[in-house]
């Protein structure tokens, strides 16, 4: 699944092409995504100008007068800017056609993505309970200490909980815990404030680095320009089961936590 840096990369990629432009036509070829695309959506946004484009968690919000279109890439979705006249392919389910002859095209082979509507002044249920953004000042050591207090939950599972902090998916949780030297299985309530401060900084650093390099190349992810991200070249632990630790050369171990594969170094992470 595309994680926060991939979504942020996509958001930044599409924004210059559609912000300030008027949506002339919404073309829905297949409304049956994870949730059906609202049949009233065209009448809400056609003829209106895009006021802003931003990310909340893993959702991209395209803001119009009256509300926002909430876009989610699901497991295999991508958003690309294409020129008018480029014919859609089998899995190109939605086109947002703009006055500058650009089309924002949603491609989603598995159809786990979504196109939803959030009226102005309302909070959609999918966004309402989200935790703070990891790169914001709201996500700090004092906040994380409060979230971890007396919790027996494994620290990796806790930081991947979107109600605690949004967008810290499996790749970046694995990397941040490796960098901070914390065993992903350790109970959150048994980690000192000093070590949690290191973890907060590691989460921020690894996400910022991934965004700078365009996200992580996975099987299905490409950016809005069709080019993959390159952060995978920098991974220290994720996907490296059995390979030597970059610090101590101990073979990396893989376990399952919360149905997710977790790779770590038994020697360096405690």
Beta strands, then each sheet from edge to edge (+ up, - down):
strand 1: 23-28
strand 2: 52-56
strand 3: 59-64
strand 4: 67-72
strand 5: 78-83
strand 6: 92-98
strand 7: 102-107
strand 8: 114-119
strand 9: 132-133
strand 10: 165-166
strand 11: 253-257
strand 12: 260-264
sheet 1: 1+ 6- 7+ 5-
sheet 2: 2+ 3- 4+ 8-
sheet 3: 9+ 10+
sheet 4: 11+ 12-
end
